[in-house]
Amino acid sequence: MVFPSNMMSRLTCLKILKIERCKLLEGVFEVQESNTSKKSIDLLPSWRHLELIELSNLQYIWEKYPCELLNVKNIEILFIRECPKFKRKYPHQLEQLEIDLSELEEILKKEKSTHMLKHDESETSSKDEIKQLLNGRNSFFRLKCLKLYSSFDYRSTHLPMEIVQILHNLEEFEVRKTLFEEVFPIERLDNVEEWQNERRYKLSSLNLSELPKLRHLWNGDLQKNNSSIFQNLTELNVSSCGILNMSMSSSMWFRNLRWLMVEKCHKLTYLLNPSVARSMVQLLYLVVNDCKRMTTVIARGVEEENDEILFKRLFYIRLKDLPKLRSFHSEKRTIKFPTMKGIHLQNCPEMRDFSLGIVSTPRLFMENIGFHDSTGEWCPILKDSRDIIVEDINVTIQQAWEDHENTNLQCLFEEENFEENQCDPLASSSHVEELESNFNHPNNQD
C-alpha cells in the first residue's frame, strides 16, 4: 500500500493522485472495514483526478469491494492503464476516462442487462425509457473524453456497438492498440440515417494510434450520409496505421478542422485530393511524418487545374522523414497560403519542387523554411536569408539543392536516423498558439 488509513484525514486538499509502475503494489490505502470506508472517503472532498498506470498487481484502492469508486462523489477524471487485476464499477459522473476496451464493453453490457431486467419487472416503463437504455444514453452521461486501449489479443474488427452508443456526448475520443479494420461500424445498424439524425455530436478531437489493420477512417455509409459525427471535428491525429487508406469522397467535408497530423502510415501514397484540401478552410497546422511510400501530399484531382486551392488560415506545414516525397502538390494548380509563416522540411531526399504550379506565400520569410536540429535549434534552409520574403518557394528549394556551400542541405535532404521526437516542440495541438508566436516576424504585419 501507499498510504496507511490514518493518512486520509491529512489529505483533505488532495485533488490529483497519480501512481505508476509499482509492480508489487496491491492497494493504495490500507484496507478499511466496511463500516468505516464511507466515512474515510468523505475525508477526501477535493479528490477530482486519479491515474493508475502499469500496476500489474493492483487490486483495490481502500477496500476489497468492486463498488468502492462509486463512493467518490466528486471524481471527474479517471485513467486506468495496464492494471489487469483492478476490476471495479466506475462512477457515471466521470468527464474523462481511460480504460481497457474489453473492460468497458463488459461494464456496459452488464449495466444494460441489469437495467433492462429492472424495466421488465416494472409495469411503468415507457418506450422512451427503454429506447434510452438500448441507446446507452444513461451510461456515462457526463463523459467528454474517452481513451480506449487494448492488447492485440482483443479480436474484434470494429468498435463494439455498446461503446459507439455512448459517443454522442464526447468531445475527445482516442483508440489505440487494437486490430480494428474500421472504428465506426455504422452500417451494422438497422437504420443508419435514423440513428445518425437523432444524435447531435460534439466530437472535436479524434486520435487513432497503433491500429495495424485499420483500412479506413470511416466507411462508405458515413461518407454517403455526410455523418454528423465529424461535423465539429477540429483535431485529427492518425499514427502507426500501416495499411490505412485515407481516401475521402469530396462530400466528406472538414470545414472546422484546424489540426491534422498523420505519421507512420506506410501504405499512403498521398494524403488529400484537391476537393478535400479545398474544403479545409479552417486548417492551421499540417504535419506528415514518416510515411515511407508518400510521393505527394495533395494528389491529382478530376477538377480543372485552373481551380486553385486556397488555405486561408494555414500557417505551418511540417514534412519529415518522407523518403519518396517529390512535391507537396503534383499538378500545375495555383496554391495560395496567405497566412503561411513556417515550413519545416527534413529528410525528404526526393523533393526538389514544392509544387508544379504557382505557390503564393506573401507572409513567409525565407528564414522560416528549415528544420530543427538535434538540440532543438531552428536551422533555415538557406543561410544569410534573414528578412527576405519568399517570392517563389520552388526557386528557394531548387536553390538549396544547387548551393551546397551556403546551405544546411545535408540535414535537410539526406535520410538519416533521428531519434523520434528528440527535441520536438510540436507534439500536440496545444502548441498552435506558441508556434504562431514563434513565427511572428517584426516585419510580418498586416
N, C-alpha and C positions, 0 to 999 in steps of 0.2 A: 504494500500500500504506500501511497504518497503522504497522506495526512492521517494522523490519529483523530478520533472522533471529537476530542475537545478543541480541535483547531477550528471547527465550524463557527464558533462564537467569535472568532477573531477575523473572520473573512467576510464581514458584513458588507464591505465595499467591493468585493470581488466581482468583476464584470466579465473577464475573459480568462478561461482556463485552457491551456494547450499542453498536451503531453504526447511525446512521440519517441519512437524507437527505444522502448524499455521492454526488452524481451521477456523478463521474468515477472513483470507487473501483472497481478491478478485483480486488484481493486484499487480505486482511487482513494476513498476514505475508508476508515476502519468500519467493519461490518456493524450495522445498527440493529438493535432489537426492533421488532415490528411496531411496538407501541411508542418508540421514540424517534423513528425515522422521519415521520411527517414534521414533528416539532423541529428537528435538526435542519430540515430543508427550509423551513421558514426563516432560518437564520441567514439565508443567502438571498436576500431580496433583490440584489442588484445583478445577479448572475444572468447574463444575456448570451454568452458565446462559449461553446465547448468544441474543442478539436481533439480527437483521439486518433493518432496516426501510427500505423505499423506497430501495434501492440498485440503480438501473437497469442499471448496468454490472458489477456484482459477478459474478465467475466462479469464484473459489476462495477458500479460507481460507489454506492454506500450500502447497498443491501442486495442479497441474492434473490431478487424478485423482479420478474420481467417488466412490471409496470412502474418501476421506480422513477423513470424520467417523466411520467405523467404528473408527478407531484411538483415538478419545477415549472411554475406557472408563467415565469417571465422569460424563459429561454427562447431565443429567436433564431440563433444560428447554431447549426449542429453539423459538424464534419466528422464522419466515421470512415476511416480508410484502413483497409487491411487489418481488421480486428475480427478474425473468424469465429472466436468464441463468445463475442459480445452480441447477444441476441436480446433485443428489447422492443417494447412498444414505444412509439415516438409521439410526442405531443403534437396536436394539429395546429397549434398557433405558430409553428415554425415558419420563418420567412426565407431562410436559406438552409439547404440540406444537401450534404454529400454522403452518398451511401452506395453500397454494393447493389447492382441492378437486380440480381436474383432475390436479394433480401427484400427490397422494396416491392417487387412483384408479389412475393409471398404475403407481405403485410397487407397489400391492397386486396388480394384475393380473399384472405381470411376476413378482412373487415367487411367486404361486400357480402360475403356469405352470412356473417353474423347479423348484419343489418337486414338483409332480405328475410332471414328466419324470423326476426322480430316483427317485421311487417306482415309476414304470412300469418303470424299468430294474432295480429291486430286487425279488427274489422274496420278501423277508421283510416287505414292507409289510403291516400289518394293516388291517382295515376301519376300526378306530377311528382309526388314524393318518391314513388318507385322509379320513375324515369331519372330523377336526380341521382339516386343510388346507382343505377345502371351506368350513368354517365360519369360517375366518380366525383360529382360536384361537392359532396360533403367531405371529401378526403383532402387534407392539407389545403384548406380553402384560402390560407394567407400566404402560401408559398410563392415567392418571387424568383428565387434562384434554385435550380436543381442541377446537381452534378452527379452523373452516374458513371460508374466504372465497373469492370468485371474482369474475370480471368478468362483466358481463351478456352476454358472448358465449358463455358456457357454457350450452348449450341444454337440458340435461336438466331434466325437470319434477319429479324426485324424487331423493332421496339414493341414490347407487349402492349396490347390494347388497354390493359389496366393502367398503364403509365401514360399512354397517349391521351387518355381521357382526363388527366389532371393538368394538362399543359396550358389550358386556356388562361390561367392567371399568371403564368411565368413571364418574367422579363429577361431572364438569362437561363440558357439551357446548354449543358455540356454532356457529351458522351465520349468515352474513351475506352480502349482496350476491350473491344468486342468483335465478334465475327459477323456483324450486321452486313447484309448486302444492300439494305435500304433502312433509313431511320424511321420514316413516317409511312406506315402501311395503310394509307387511306383507302385504297381500292378494296381492302378486305371488309370494309363496312358495307352494309346492305344498301345504304343510300348516301353516297359521298356528298352530294350537293346539299342535302338537308343537314347532314352532320356539320358541314363547314359553315353554313349560313347561320346556324343557331349559336355560334360562338364568335366572340369578338376578342381576338388575340392581342396580347400586349408584348409579345416576344420581340426584344430589341437586340439581343446578343446570342449568337449560336456558335458553339465551339465543338468541333469534331476532330478527334485525335486518335491515332493508333487503331485505325479500323482497316485492316489489311484486305478485307473482302468487300468493302463498300464500293458499289458500282455507280451509284447516282446520289446526288444530294437530295433529289426529290423525283418521284415517279411521274409518269405521263399524266395521271389524273390531277395531280397538284398543278402542273403547268397548264393543262387544258382548262381547268376551272378557275385559274387565277386565284389560288387559295389565299384566304385572308391570314394564314399562318405567318406569312413573310411580309405582310403589308408594312409593319413598323420596324423591320429589321434595320439596325444601324451598324452592327458589327458582325462580321463573318470571319472565323478563323478555321482553316482546314489544314491538318498536318498529318503526315505519315499515313496516307490513304493510297496505297501503292497502285491499285487498279481503278482508281476513280476516273469517271468520265464527267467533266464539268459542263457538258453541252447543255445549253438552255435555249428554249424557244424564245422568239422575240416578244412573246406576250408575257414572259415572266419578268416583270419589272422590279427594279430595286431602287426606287426613287428616293428612298430615305437612307440608303447605305452610305456610311461615312468612312468605314474602316474595312479593308479587305486584305487578308493575309492568307497566302497559300504556300505551303512548303512540304518538301519530301513527298510529292505526288508524282511518281516517276513515269506514269503512263501518259500524262498530259503532254500534248504537243503544242497546245495553245490554251489560253485562259478564257478569252471572251471573243464573241463575234461582234462586228461593228454595231449592230442594232442594240445589243445588250449594253455595250460600252456607252452608247449614246444615251441610254436611259439613266445612267448613274450620275445624275445631275448634282447630287449632294456629296459625292465621294471626295474625301480629304486626303486619305492615305492609302497607298497601294504598295504591297510588298510581295515579291515572289522569290522564294529561296529554294535552292537545291532540288530542282525538278530536272532530272537528267535528260529527258527527251524533248523538252520545250524548245521550239525553234522561234516562236514569236508570241507576244502577249495578246495582241489583237489579231485574229486570223482574217483571211479574206472573207468578204461577205457577198451576198447576192445583190446588194444595192449598187447603184452607180457610184463610181469612185469620186464624183464631184459632190457627193453627200458628205459634208465634213463632220468630224467628231469634235464636240466641244466638252471639255472637262472644266466646267465653270469654276469649281471650288478646289480642285485637286492641287495640293501644294507640295506633296512629297511622294517620290517614287523610289523604291528600292529593288534592285535586281542583283542577286548574289548567287554564286555557285550554280550557274546555268551554262554547262559546257557546250550546248548546241544552239544557244540563243543567237540568232542572226540580226534581229531587229525587234523593236517594240511593236511596230506595225509593218506588215509586208505588202501594202498597196500604196499607190500614188494618191492617197487621200489626204486632204488637209486636216491636221490635228491642232487644236488650239488649247493652250494651257495659260489662261490669262492671270492665274494666281500662283503659278509654279515657282517655288523658292528653293527646292533642293532635289537633286537626283543622285542616288547612291548606286554606283556601278562597281561590282567586284567579282572577279573570276568569271568573266564572260568572254572566253577567248575567241569566239567566232563573231562577235558583234562589232561590225565596222560601220554600220549606219543605224541611226535611231529609227528612221522611217524612210520609205521611198518617196513620200510626198513632202509637202511643206509643213514645217512644225513651227508654231508661234509660241514663244516663251518671253513675253515682254518684261517680266519682272524677275527673270532668272539671271543671277550673276555667275560668271564663269567659275569663280572660286567655290561655288556651291554645287559643282559637279565633281564627284570624287568618291571617297570611301573612308572608313575608319580603320586605322592600323591596329596592331595588337595591343597598343596601350590605350586605345580609345581616341587618339588624336585624329582630327579630320585632315585628310590629305587630298587637296584639289587635283583634278585630272591634269591640269597644266599649271606649272609653277609661274610665278610672276603674272598672275591673272586677276589680281585684285581690282575691284571697281570697274570691271568690264562686263557689260550686258551681253548675254549670248544672243547673237543675231541669227545664227543657224547652228543648231546643235549637231546636225550631221557633219558640218565642216569642223566643229570642235572635236568630235570623236575621231574623224579622219586625221586631223592634225596631231592628235595624241598618238595615233599609230605611227605617223611619219616622223615625228620629232622625238627620237629616243633619248636624246641627251637632256632635254629640259622637261621631262615628264616623269610621273610615277607609273610608267607603263607596266613594269613588271608586276607590281602588286595589283594593278587594275585589271589586267587581261589574262595573266597566266593562271592556270589551275594549280592551286596549292592546297594543302590540307590545313585549314584553320580550325582551331578548337571552336566547337559550337557555342555561339552566344558568349564568347570570351569577354568581350567588352561591349556588349550590345546595349545601347541606350534606348532601343526602340522595341522593347519586348511586349508592350501591350498598348491598347488604345488610350490608356490614361496619360500617355506621353504626347498626345497630339498637340496640346497647347504648348508644351515645352519645346517640341520640335519647331512649331511655328515661330516661337520667340527666338529660337537659336538661329533661324534663317532670316530674321528681320534685319535687313541691311539699312544702315542710316540713310543711304541714298535711295532706298527702295520704298518710296512712299507714294501714296496716291496723289 
